[in-house]
Amino acid sequence: MQTFKKPLSPEEESYYIKECKGGNQTARNILIEYNLRLVAHIAKKYAGSCKELEDLISTGTIGLIKAIDTFDDQKGKKLVSYASKCIENELLMMLRQEKKRAREVSIYEPIGTDREGNEIILMDVISSSGANILDNIITNQDIRMLPGCIKYRLSDREKKILSLRYGLMGQKPHTQKEVADIIGISRSYVSRIEKRALNKLKGCLNE
């Protein structure tokens, strides 16, 4: 494990902060180097996550650098307090992104072919009585945003198809084939429109 230098004295820290604010790159590097112990201390709290400690320290160091570059000693805060928050925020943001990526499973992942040789995707075999696919692309916080995304981002046809497919707006859930029969278009066309509509919703919710 890397050995980190002990923190600067209050007088040394104050000096290097002033030098750093004046554009002294050496002073900036010293502040980073002498605060790496703080990064390691905070990173260890998340050592039980899916990331290696060295990766956590690397990410935490980004937070430290941001803290040093934006720290304002005139606001009465200590650098260690401000940096701790920035380091923790950077780690939490990284871990949330990792968790989100780990949960993501494409509903358009090919899983085989039917008897006619047509490619079957995951969404094709999801039963209408099973889990609502929308539950897999939104969080509880996103639920409040969903109606607005549907209203302002989707075309009338996209709204109708999603409503029929997933039982939205009082509709009964239907399979793609049933939706195709109701609207009078092919199942593959329903699939394309549904995919486009879901991508629009995901884009809206991610903004």
TIFIMAR-977047 format. One line per 2 residues: number of its first residue (from 1); their letters; for each residue x, y, z of N, C-alpha, C. Coordinates in Angstrom, 1 decimal. Example, Ala and Ser with C-alpha at 12.3 -4.5 7.8 and 13.67 -1.06 7.14 Angstrom:
residues 2
1 = AS = 13.2/-5.7/7.8/12.3/-4.5/7.8/13.2/-3.3/7.8 | 12.8/-2.2/7.1/13.7/-1.1/7.1/12.9/0.0/7.9 $
This chain:
residues 207
1 = MQ = 0.8/-1.2/0.0/0.0/0.0/0.0/0.9/1.2/0.0 | 0.5/2.2/-0.8/1.3/3.4/-0.9/1.3/4.2/0.4 $
3 = TF = 2.5/4.7/0.8/2.7/5.5/2.0/2.4/7.0/1.6 | 1.5/7.6/2.4/1.1/9.0/2.1/1.8/9.9/3.1 $
5 = KK = 2.1/11.1/2.6/2.7/12.1/3.5/1.7/12.6/4.5 | 2.3/13.0/5.7/1.5/13.6/6.7/0.9/15.0/6.3 $
7 = PL = -0.2/15.4/6.8/-0.8/16.6/6.4/0.1/17.8/6.7 | -0.1/18.9/5.9/0.6/20.1/6.2/0.2/20.8/7.5 $
9 = SP = 1.0/21.6/8.0/0.6/22.3/9.2/-0.3/23.4/8.7 | -1.1/24.0/9.6/-2.1/25.1/9.2/-1.4/26.2/8.5 $
11 = EE = -0.2/26.6/9.0/0.6/27.7/8.4/1.0/27.3/7.0 | 1.6/26.1/6.8/2.0/25.6/5.5/0.9/25.6/4.5 $
13 = ES = -0.2/25.0/5.0/-1.4/24.9/4.2/-1.9/26.2/3.7 | -2.0/27.2/4.6/-2.4/28.5/4.3/-1.5/29.2/3.2 $
15 = YY = -0.2/29.0/3.4/0.7/29.5/2.5/0.5/29.0/1.1 | 0.4/27.6/1.0/0.3/27.0/-0.3/-1.0/27.3/-1.0 $
17 = IK = -2.1/27.4/-0.2/-3.4/27.8/-0.8/-3.3/29.2/-1.4 | -2.6/30.1/-0.8/-2.5/31.5/-1.4/-1.7/31.4/-2.6 $
19 = EC = -0.6/30.6/-2.6/0.3/30.5/-3.7/-0.5/29.8/-4.9 | -1.2/28.8/-4.6/-2.0/28.1/-5.6/-3.0/29.0/-6.2 $
21 = KG = -3.7/29.8/-5.5/-4.7/30.7/-6.0/-4.0/31.8/-6.9 | -2.7/32.0/-6.7/-2.0/33.0/-7.5/-1.4/32.3/-8.8 $
23 = GN = -1.7/31.0/-9.0/-1.3/30.4/-10.2/0.0/29.6/-10.0 | 0.5/29.4/-8.8/1.7/28.6/-8.6/1.4/27.1/-8.7 $
25 = QT = 1.8/26.5/-9.8/1.5/25.1/-10.1/2.2/24.1/-9.1 | 3.4/24.5/-8.6/4.1/23.7/-7.6/3.3/23.7/-6.3 $
27 = AR = 2.8/24.8/-5.9/2.0/24.9/-4.7/0.7/24.0/-4.8 | 0.1/24.0/-6.0/-1.0/23.2/-6.3/-0.7/21.7/-6.1 $
29 = NI = 0.4/21.3/-6.7/0.9/19.9/-6.6/1.2/19.5/-5.2 | 1.7/20.4/-4.4/2.0/20.1/-3.0/0.7/19.9/-2.2 $
31 = LI = -0.3/20.7/-2.5/-1.5/20.5/-1.8/-2.2/19.2/-2.2 | -2.1/18.8/-3.4/-2.6/17.5/-3.8/-1.9/16.4/-3.1 $
33 = EY = -0.5/16.5/-3.2/0.3/15.4/-2.7/0.1/15.2/-1.2 | 0.0/16.3/-0.4/-0.1/16.2/1.0/-1.5/16.0/1.5 $
35 = NL = -2.5/15.9/0.6/-3.8/15.5/1.0/-4.3/14.2/0.5 | -3.4/13.4/-0.1/-3.7/12.1/-0.6/-4.0/11.1/0.5 $
37 = RL = -3.5/11.4/1.7/-3.9/10.6/2.9/-5.4/10.7/3.2 | -5.9/11.9/3.0/-7.3/12.1/3.2/-8.1/11.3/2.2 $
39 = VA = -7.7/11.3/0.9/-8.4/10.6/-0.1/-8.4/9.1/0.2 | -7.3/8.6/0.7/-7.2/7.1/1.0/-8.1/6.8/2.2 $
41 = HI = -8.1/7.7/3.2/-9.0/7.5/4.4/-10.5/7.4/4.0 | -10.9/8.3/3.1/-12.3/8.3/2.6/-12.6/7.1/1.7 $
43 = AK = -11.6/6.8/0.9/-11.8/5.7/-0.1/-12.0/4.3/0.6 | -11.3/4.2/1.8/-11.4/2.9/2.5/-12.8/2.6/3.0 $
45 = KY = -13.6/3.7/3.2/-15.0/3.5/3.6/-15.8/2.7/2.5 | -15.3/2.8/1.3/-16.1/2.2/0.2/-15.3/0.9/-0.4 $
47 = AG = -14.3/0.5/0.4/-13.5/-0.7/0.0/-14.3/-1.9/-0.2 | -15.5/-2.0/0.4/-16.3/-3.2/0.2/-17.1/-3.2/-1.0 $
49 = SC = -17.0/-2.2/-1.9/-17.8/-2.1/-3.1/-17.1/-3.0/-4.2 | -17.6/-2.9/-5.4/-17.1/-3.7/-6.5/-15.8/-3.2/-7.0 $
51 = KE = -15.3/-2.0/-6.5/-14.1/-1.5/-7.1/-12.9/-1.7/-6.1 | -11.7/-1.9/-6.8/-10.5/-2.0/-6.0/-10.2/-0.7/-5.3 $
53 = LE = -9.4/-0.8/-4.2/-9.1/0.4/-3.4/-8.3/1.3/-4.2 | -7.4/0.9/-5.1/-6.6/1.8/-5.9/-7.5/2.5/-6.9 $
55 = DL = -8.5/1.9/-7.4/-9.4/2.6/-8.3/-10.2/3.6/-7.5 | -10.6/3.3/-6.3/-11.3/4.3/-5.5/-10.4/5.5/-5.2 $
57 = IS = -9.2/5.2/-4.9/-8.3/6.3/-4.6/-8.0/7.2/-5.8 | -7.9/6.6/-6.9/-7.8/7.3/-8.2/-9.0/8.3/-8.4 $
59 = TG = -10.2/7.7/-8.2/-11.4/8.5/-8.4/-11.5/9.6/-7.3 | -11.1/9.2/-6.1/-11.2/10.2/-5.0/-10.2/11.4/-5.3 $
61 = TI = -9.1/11.0/-5.9/-8.0/12.1/-6.2/-8.6/13.1/-7.1 | -9.5/12.7/-8.1/-10.1/13.6/-9.0/-10.9/14.6/-8.2 $
63 = GL = -11.7/14.1/-7.2/-12.4/15.0/-6.3/-11.5/15.9/-5.5 | -10.4/15.4/-5.1/-9.4/16.3/-4.3/-9.0/17.4/-5.2 $
65 = IK = -8.6/17.1/-6.4/-8.1/18.1/-7.4/-9.2/19.2/-7.7 | -10.4/18.7/-7.8/-11.5/19.7/-8.0/-11.6/20.6/-6.8 $
67 = AI = -11.5/20.0/-5.6/-11.6/20.8/-4.4/-10.5/21.8/-4.3 | -9.3/21.5/-4.6/-8.2/22.4/-4.5/-8.3/23.5/-5.6 $
69 = DT = -8.8/23.2/-6.7/-9.0/24.2/-7.8/-10.1/25.1/-7.6 | -11.1/24.7/-6.7/-12.3/25.6/-6.5/-12.4/26.1/-5.1 $
71 = FD = -11.4/25.7/-4.2/-11.5/26.1/-2.8/-11.4/27.6/-2.6 | -12.2/28.2/-1.8/-12.2/29.6/-1.5/-12.0/29.8/0.0 $
73 = DQ = -10.8/30.1/0.4/-10.5/30.2/1.8/-11.2/31.5/2.5 | -11.8/32.3/1.7/-12.4/33.5/2.2/-13.8/33.2/2.8 $
75 = KG = -14.3/32.0/2.5/-15.7/31.6/3.0/-15.7/31.0/4.4 | -14.5/30.9/5.0/-14.4/30.4/6.4/-14.4/28.9/6.5 $
77 = KK = -14.4/28.2/5.5/-14.3/26.7/5.6/-12.8/26.3/5.5 | -12.6/25.1/6.2/-11.2/24.5/6.1/-11.1/23.7/4.8 $
79 = LV = -9.9/23.6/4.3/-9.7/22.9/3.1/-10.1/21.4/3.3 | -9.7/20.8/4.5/-10.0/19.4/4.7/-11.5/19.1/4.7 $
81 = SY = -12.3/20.0/5.2/-13.8/19.8/5.2/-14.3/19.9/3.8 | -13.9/20.9/3.0/-14.4/21.1/1.7/-13.9/20.0/0.8 $
83 = AS = -12.6/19.6/0.9/-12.1/18.5/0.1/-12.8/17.2/0.4 | -13.1/16.9/1.7/-13.7/15.7/2.1/-15.1/15.5/1.3 $
85 = KC = -15.8/16.6/1.3/-17.1/16.6/0.6/-16.9/16.3/-0.9 | -16.0/17.0/-1.5/-15.7/16.8/-3.0/-15.3/15.4/-3.3 $
87 = IE = -14.4/14.9/-2.4/-13.9/13.5/-2.6/-15.0/12.5/-2.5 | -15.8/12.7/-1.5/-16.9/11.7/-1.3/-18.0/11.8/-2.4 $
89 = NE = -18.2/13.0/-2.9/-19.2/13.2/-4.0/-18.7/12.5/-5.2 | -17.4/12.6/-5.5/-16.8/12.0/-6.7/-16.9/10.5/-6.6 $
91 = LL = -16.6/9.9/-5.4/-16.7/8.5/-5.2/-18.2/8.0/-5.4 | -19.1/8.7/-4.8/-20.5/8.3/-4.8/-21.0/8.4/-6.3 $
93 = MM = -20.6/9.4/-7.0/-21.1/9.5/-8.4/-20.5/8.3/-9.2 | -19.3/8.0/-9.0/-18.7/6.9/-9.7/-19.4/5.6/-9.4 $
95 = LR = -19.6/5.3/-8.1/-20.3/4.1/-7.7/-21.7/4.0/-8.2 | -22.4/5.1/-8.2/-23.8/5.1/-8.8/-23.8/4.7/-10.2 $
97 = QE = -22.8/5.3/-11.0/-22.7/5.0/-12.4/-22.4/3.5/-12.6 | -21.5/3.0/-11.8/-21.1/1.6/-11.9/-22.3/0.7/-11.6 $
99 = KK = -23.0/1.0/-10.6/-24.2/0.2/-10.2/-25.3/0.3/-11.3 | -25.4/1.4/-11.9/-26.4/1.6/-13.0/-26.0/0.7/-14.2 $
101 = RA = -24.7/0.8/-14.5/-24.3/0.0/-15.7/-24.4/-1.5/-15.4 | -24.2/-1.9/-14.1/-24.2/-3.3/-13.8/-25.7/-3.9/-13.9 $
103 = RE = -26.7/-3.0/-13.6/-28.1/-3.4/-13.6/-28.6/-3.4/-15.0 | -28.0/-2.7/-15.9/-28.6/-2.5/-17.3/-28.5/-3.8/-18.1 $
105 = VS = -29.7/-4.2/-18.5/-29.7/-5.4/-19.4/-30.6/-5.0/-20.6 | -30.0/-5.0/-21.8/-30.7/-4.6/-22.9/-31.9/-5.4/-23.2 $
107 = IY = -33.1/-4.8/-23.3/-34.3/-5.5/-23.7/-34.3/-5.9/-25.1 | -33.3/-5.4/-25.9/-33.2/-5.8/-27.3/-32.1/-6.7/-27.6 $
109 = EP = -31.6/-7.4/-26.5/-30.5/-8.4/-26.7/-31.0/-9.6/-27.4 | -30.4/-10.0/-28.5/-30.8/-11.2/-29.2/-30.6/-12.4/-28.4 $
111 = IG = -31.6/-13.3/-28.3/-31.5/-14.5/-27.5/-31.8/-15.8/-28.3 | -31.9/-15.6/-29.6/-32.1/-16.8/-30.4/-32.9/-16.5/-31.7 $
113 = TD = -33.4/-17.5/-32.3/-34.2/-17.4/-33.5/-35.5/-18.2/-33.4 | -36.5/-17.8/-34.1/-37.8/-18.6/-34.1/-37.7/-19.7/-35.2 $
115 = RE = -38.8/-20.4/-35.4/-38.7/-21.5/-36.4/-38.5/-21.1/-37.8 | -38.8/-19.8/-38.0/-38.7/-19.3/-39.4/-37.3/-18.6/-39.6 $
117 = GN = -36.5/-18.7/-38.5/-35.1/-18.1/-38.6/-35.1/-16.6/-38.3 | -36.2/-16.0/-37.8/-36.2/-14.6/-37.4/-35.6/-14.5/-36.1 $
119 = EI = -34.8/-13.4/-35.9/-34.1/-13.1/-34.7/-35.1/-12.8/-33.6 | -35.0/-13.4/-32.4/-35.8/-13.2/-31.3/-35.1/-12.3/-30.3 $
121 = IL = -35.7/-11.2/-29.8/-35.0/-10.4/-28.8/-35.8/-10.6/-27.5 | -35.1/-10.2/-26.4/-35.6/-10.4/-25.1/-37.0/-9.8/-24.9 $
123 = MD = -37.3/-8.6/-25.4/-38.5/-8.0/-25.3/-39.7/-8.8/-25.9 | -39.3/-9.6/-27.0/-40.4/-10.3/-27.7/-41.0/-11.4/-26.8 $
125 = VI = -40.2/-11.9/-25.8/-40.7/-13.1/-25.1/-41.2/-12.7/-23.6 | -41.2/-11.4/-23.4/-41.6/-11.0/-22.0/-43.2/-11.1/-22.0 $
127 = SS = -43.7/-11.8/-21.1/-45.1/-12.0/-21.0/-45.8/-10.8/-20.5 | -47.0/-10.5/-21.0/-47.7/-9.3/-20.6/-48.2/-9.4/-19.2 $
129 = SG = -48.2/-10.6/-18.6/-48.6/-10.8/-17.2/-47.3/-10.8/-16.3 | -46.2/-10.6/-16.9/-44.9/-10.6/-16.1/-44.6/-9.2/-15.7 $
131 = AN = -43.3/-9.0/-15.3/-42.9/-7.7/-14.8/-43.0/-6.7/-15.9 | -43.4/-5.5/-15.6/-43.6/-4.4/-16.5/-42.2/-3.9/-16.9 $
133 = IL = -41.9/-4.0/-18.2/-40.6/-3.6/-18.7/-40.2/-2.2/-18.3 | -41.2/-1.3/-18.2/-40.9/0.1/-17.8/-40.3/0.1/-16.4 $
135 = DN = -40.6/-0.8/-15.6/-40.0/-0.9/-14.2/-38.5/-1.1/-14.3 | -38.0/-1.6/-15.4/-36.6/-1.9/-15.6/-35.8/-0.7/-16.1 $
137 = II = -36.5/0.3/-16.6/-35.7/1.4/-17.1/-36.0/2.7/-16.3 | -36.7/2.7/-15.3/-37.0/3.9/-14.5/-36.8/3.6/-13.0 $
139 = TN = -36.5/4.6/-12.3/-36.4/4.5/-10.8/-37.7/5.1/-10.2 | -37.8/5.0/-8.9/-38.9/5.6/-8.2/-39.0/7.1/-8.5 $
141 = QD = -37.8/7.7/-8.5/-37.8/9.1/-8.8/-38.3/9.5/-10.2 | -37.9/8.6/-11.1/-38.3/8.8/-12.5/-39.8/8.7/-12.7 $
143 = IR = -40.5/8.0/-11.9/-41.9/7.7/-12.1/-42.7/9.1/-12.2 | -42.2/10.0/-11.4/-42.9/11.3/-11.4/-42.7/12.1/-12.7 $
145 = ML = -41.6/11.8/-13.4/-41.2/12.4/-14.6/-41.8/11.8/-15.8 | -42.2/10.5/-15.7/-42.6/9.7/-16.8/-43.8/10.3/-17.6 $
147 = PG = -44.9/10.7/-16.9/-46.1/11.2/-17.6/-45.7/12.4/-18.5 | -44.8/13.3/-18.0/-44.4/14.4/-18.8/-43.6/14.0/-20.0 $
149 = CI = -42.7/13.0/-19.8/-41.9/12.5/-21.0/-42.8/11.9/-22.0 | -43.8/11.1/-21.6/-44.7/10.5/-22.5/-45.5/11.5/-23.3 $
151 = KY = -46.0/12.6/-22.6/-46.8/13.6/-23.2/-46.1/14.4/-24.2 | -44.9/14.8/-23.9/-44.2/15.8/-24.7/-43.1/15.2/-25.6 $
153 = RL = -42.7/14.0/-25.4/-41.6/13.4/-26.2/-42.1/12.4/-27.3 | -43.3/11.8/-27.0/-43.8/10.7/-27.9/-44.8/11.2/-28.9 $
155 = SD = -44.8/10.6/-30.1/-45.9/10.9/-31.1/-47.1/10.2/-30.6 | -48.3/10.5/-31.2/-49.5/9.9/-30.9/-49.5/8.4/-31.1 $
157 = RE = -48.8/7.9/-32.2/-48.7/6.5/-32.4/-47.9/5.8/-31.4 | -46.8/6.5/-31.0/-45.9/5.9/-30.0/-46.6/5.8/-28.7 $
159 = KK = -47.4/6.8/-28.3/-48.1/6.8/-27.1/-49.1/5.6/-27.1 | -49.8/5.4/-28.2/-50.8/4.4/-28.3/-50.2/3.0/-28.2 $
161 = IL = -49.1/2.8/-28.8/-48.4/1.5/-28.8/-47.9/1.2/-27.4 | -47.3/2.1/-26.8/-46.8/1.9/-25.4/-47.9/1.6/-24.4 $
163 = SL = -49.0/2.4/-24.6/-50.2/2.2/-23.8/-50.8/0.8/-23.9 | -50.9/0.4/-25.1/-51.4/-1.0/-25.4/-50.4/-2.1/-24.9 $
165 = RY = -49.1/-1.8/-25.1/-48.2/-2.9/-24.8/-48.0/-3.1/-23.3 | -48.0/-1.9/-22.5/-47.7/-2.0/-21.1/-48.8/-1.6/-20.2 $
167 = GL = -50.0/-1.5/-20.7/-51.2/-1.2/-19.9/-51.2/0.1/-19.3 | -50.7/1.1/-20.0/-50.7/2.5/-19.5/-52.0/3.1/-19.8 $
169 = MG = -52.3/4.2/-19.0/-53.5/5.0/-19.1/-54.8/4.1/-19.2 | -54.8/3.1/-18.3/-56.0/2.3/-18.2/-56.2/1.2/-19.2 $
171 = QK = -55.2/1.1/-20.1/-55.2/0.0/-21.1/-54.9/-1.3/-20.5 | -55.3/-2.4/-21.1/-54.9/-3.7/-20.8/-53.6/-4.1/-21.5 $
173 = PH = -52.6/-4.7/-20.8/-51.3/-5.0/-21.5/-51.6/-6.0/-22.7 | -50.9/-5.8/-23.8/-51.0/-6.7/-24.9/-49.6/-7.1/-25.4 $
175 = TQ = -49.6/-8.2/-26.1/-48.4/-8.7/-26.8/-48.2/-7.8/-28.0 | -47.0/-7.9/-28.6/-46.7/-7.1/-29.8/-47.6/-7.6/-31.0 $
177 = KE = -47.9/-8.8/-31.1/-48.8/-9.3/-32.1/-50.2/-8.8/-31.9 | -50.7/-8.8/-30.7/-52.0/-8.3/-30.4/-52.1/-6.8/-30.8 $
179 = VA = -51.0/-6.0/-30.4/-51.0/-4.6/-30.7/-51.0/-4.4/-32.3 | -50.3/-5.2/-33.0/-50.2/-5.2/-34.4/-51.6/-5.4/-35.0 $
181 = DI = -52.3/-6.4/-34.5/-53.6/-6.7/-35.0/-54.6/-5.5/-34.7 | -54.5/-4.9/-33.5/-55.4/-3.8/-33.1/-55.2/-2.6/-34.0 $
183 = IG = -53.9/-2.3/-34.3/-53.6/-1.1/-35.0/-53.6/-1.3/-36.5 | -53.4/-2.6/-36.9/-53.4/-2.9/-38.4/-52.1/-2.7/-39.0 $
185 = IS = -51.0/-3.0/-38.3/-49.6/-2.9/-38.9/-48.9/-4.2/-38.5 | -47.7/-4.4/-39.1/-47.0/-5.6/-38.8/-46.4/-5.6/-37.4 $
187 = RS = -46.1/-6.9/-36.9/-45.5/-7.0/-35.6/-44.1/-6.4/-35.5 | -43.3/-6.5/-36.6/-42.0/-6.0/-36.7/-42.0/-4.4/-36.6 $
189 = YV = -43.1/-3.9/-37.3/-43.2/-2.4/-37.2/-43.6/-1.9/-35.8 | -44.4/-2.7/-35.1/-44.7/-2.4/-33.7/-43.5/-2.4/-32.9 $
191 = SR = -42.6/-3.4/-33.1/-41.4/-3.6/-32.4/-40.5/-2.4/-32.6 | -40.4/-1.9/-33.9/-39.5/-0.8/-34.2/-40.0/0.5/-33.5 $
193 = IE = -41.3/0.7/-33.6/-41.9/1.9/-33.0/-41.7/1.9/-31.4 | -42.0/0.7/-30.9/-41.8/0.5/-29.4/-40.4/0.8/-29.0 $
195 = KR = -39.4/0.3/-29.7/-38.0/0.5/-29.4/-37.7/2.0/-29.5 | -38.1/2.6/-30.5/-37.9/4.1/-30.6/-38.5/4.9/-29.5 $
197 = AL = -39.7/4.5/-29.1/-40.4/5.2/-28.0/-39.7/5.0/-26.7 | -39.3/3.8/-26.4/-38.6/3.5/-25.2/-37.3/4.2/-25.1 $
199 = NK = -36.6/4.3/-26.2/-35.3/5.1/-26.2/-35.5/6.5/-26.0 | -36.6/7.1/-26.5/-37.0/8.5/-26.2/-37.2/8.7/-24.8 $
201 = LK = -38.0/7.7/-24.1/-38.3/7.9/-22.7/-37.0/7.8/-21.9 | -36.1/6.9/-22.2/-34.8/6.7/-21.5/-34.0/8.0/-21.6 $
203 = GC = -34.0/8.6/-22.8/-33.3/9.8/-23.0/-33.8/10.9/-22.2 | -35.2/11.0/-22.2/-35.8/12.1/-21.4/-35.5/11.9/-19.9 $
205 = LN = -35.6/10.7/-19.4/-35.4/10.5/-18.0/-33.9/10.7/-17.6 | -33.0/10.5/-18.5/-31.6/10.7/-18.2/-31.1/12.1/-18.3 $
207 = E = -32.0/13.0/-18.8/-31.6/14.4/-19.0/-31.6/15.1/-17.6 $
